[in-house]
Amino acid sequence: MEHITEIQNLIEMIERANNIILIHQQTEFPDENSISNYERLKMQYFEELAEIFNQMNIPLKLTA
């Protein structure tokens, strides 16, 4: 059950990152540095999610 909680938390963090990215993109002068930082953070969350799935013998391949 511990994996379920980790997966749920990571998905929520990805959703938050997506929302923050969207907010930055919709401003009159988008902060490209912030967008880039949140994109990297989101990718880190995806990598952690993939690792958990791999531990559960559910292989995932991430593509950028």
Secondary structure, 3 states (H helix, E strand, C coil): CHHHHHHHHHHHHHHHHHHHHHHHHCCCCCCHHHHHHHHHHHHHHHHHHHHHHHHCCCCCCCCC
